[in-house]
Amino acid sequence: MLCQKLRRLGQKLVHRRALEQLVPEMAPDRILSTLDLVALGVGRTVGVGVYFLANEVAGNQAGPSTVICFLVAGLTALLAGLCYAEFSARIPHSGSAYLYSYVTVGEIWAFITGWNLIINFVSDAFIMIHTWKLIFDDLIGKRISETLHESISQHVPQVFADNVGCFAVVLLLLFIEIQSVNDRWFFIVFKLFTLVKLLVLSFVIISGFIKGDLHNWKLTEEDYIQAGLNDTSSLRPLGSGGFFPFGFQGILHGSATCFYAYIGFDSIGFRVERAKNPQRSIPKGIVVSLLICCLLYFGVSVALTLMMPYYQLRPGSTLPEVFLYIGWAPAYYAVAFAIFCSIFVSIYRGFMVPIRWMIYMMAKGGLLSPSFVRMCTDTHLFSTVLFGICVALSVFFFGFTFLVYVRSLGTLISYFVVAFCVLIIRYQPERRKEENEAQKEANEVQMQEETTPAAEKLTLRRLFFPGSPTPTPLSGWVVYVCSSLLALLLILLCLVLAHWPGLLSGDAGVITVVVLLLVLITGTTGVIWRQPQSSTPLHFKVPAVPLLPLLSIFVNVYLMMQMTSVIWTRFGVLMLLGLFLYFSSGIQQCLSLNPNSRL
């Protein structure tokens, strides 16, 4: 009995969702064109990050080389965007990384990805609210923060005094969230403010070329002394000057931080069922919006570092403050007000809706308790208030800075999973439609997938000469195993490269390990490359498979390694909390349900 239960549990953990089951309960109106999706991607991506992130990276981590940091982060996001684009063409259903992992690698990874997305949405909600409050406070001369500190900080803990304004904004947005606006009108307003945002950032870029000074990219110690900053102990390390004042390590840390600026394009994947022609417009929307965002961030970082010496960018400063430095006070207020309005529009309909929708999909799939389905539908008001309270309380345990890093780390993990899934699904045989008997499909198909590779007699020759022009269960199983091995090898390689000074010093042990890992990675990649790929016609496919997905996995993992152990520890606690919910309620629901009874 125990062996049977463990076997059944193992089958549920790796159970993959059939594409035939992905039928929405009701067909929504398809109102979104490609332009709407591009505007959605740009509007969700360009916002909070451009307001404060460039200043933070330039002042503390990379200096003028912030330009390179944004390019590296943009390349990482673009590689992930290509993987998302193929999945959106292959699986035209809402769900993004959660659904892609459910279809490709199984239930346990689907839960981990879905719970990770919930953490991301909660973090994003507070980050946007906090930034919106800071902008409003700056516009009125920081009167709110000064009043709160003078009247409240003496009677309550400092963390509450610092964020009490955010709680008031949360209450306001909870009230707004209850209201409903027609999607068509909402997207008209959203596109309008996205256009305003593009015009404002274009003005910032043009201002940088007008008022910029190329000498700010070639600062030396003499410049610090002339500016009265020769005593850096009261400020912070100013670096060694030049274009790379903090060296290569600063670029790595800056790229990991800049990655937050490209978060948001995956929201297009949750609008698949509202698109007029999703298999064409979704890939175009993802790729085009990412290219636009990359150009904008590159231009803004160039303008910022040319207009203002990086050592003048104090911690907590914001993008519009560069206009105060060059003496354009009216431009400061105009840019700050435009960003203030655009962030408010981004928050609206994006505050609690993604959190509630993700929980609803996981509950309908049996990965969470079915009570969450009723909470997200029948008790809409209650769930909105409950989730809003969770967002407000999260700051007490983690803080604003940590939530920014959690958002970046969680997104890197999601991009890693999607790239891994593309690598696997491209080499899998087409799934056949089975009979309607749910139990028969659940047992027979799974047993066939487990026993077929052994029946085909895997040999060394078949690894490099499969003998079939189309994927077979054996070749698909080989790619699955090799992809898992490659992911492990790339993680080990990134761990070694995280201590790259050992390579520069000529440490024979480190170099030997790196060479051995590279040989194993090359050989395993060669095995995957020799396997037949799926010939299913799609409107978009990732080019140069398996190289581009592997490059995406490597870059994502390497940026993850730039996070501190404190961030990983706290993020691990959040993931363990989710796994506890899954094994205490979700897995029981899964074991009691037939897999085909889900959405």
Buried (B, 14 or more C-beta within 10 A) or exposed (E): EEEEEEEEEEBBBBBBBBBEBBEEEEEEEBBBBBBBBBBBBBBBBBBBBBBBBBBBBBBBBBBBBBBBBBBBBBBBBBBBBBBBBBBBBBBBBBBBBBBBBBBBBBBBBBBBBBBBBBBBBBBBBBBBBBBBBBBBBBBEEEEBBEEBBEEBBEEEEEEBBBBBBBBBBBBEBBEBBEEEEEBEEBBEEBBEBBBBBBEBBEBBBEBBEEBBEEEBBEBEEEBBEEEEBEEEEEEEEBBBBBBBBBBEEBBBBBBBBBBBBBBBBBBBBBBBBBBBBBBBBBBBBBBBBBBBBBEBBBBBBBBBBBBBBBBBBEEEBBBBBBBBBBEBEEBBBBBBBBBBBBBBBBBBBBBBBBBBBBBBBBBBBBBBBBEBBBBBEEEBEEBBBEBBBBBBEBBEEBBBEBBBBBBBBBBBBBBBBBBBBBBBBBBBBEEEEBEEEBEEBBEEBBEEBEEBBEEBEBEEEBBEEBEBEEBBBBBBBBBBBBBBBBBEBBBBBBBBBEEBEBEEEEBEEBBEBBEEBEEBBEEBBEBBBBBBBBEEEBBBBBEEBBEBBBBBBBBBBBBBBBBEEEBBEBBEEBBEEBBEBBEEBBBEBBEEBEBBEBB
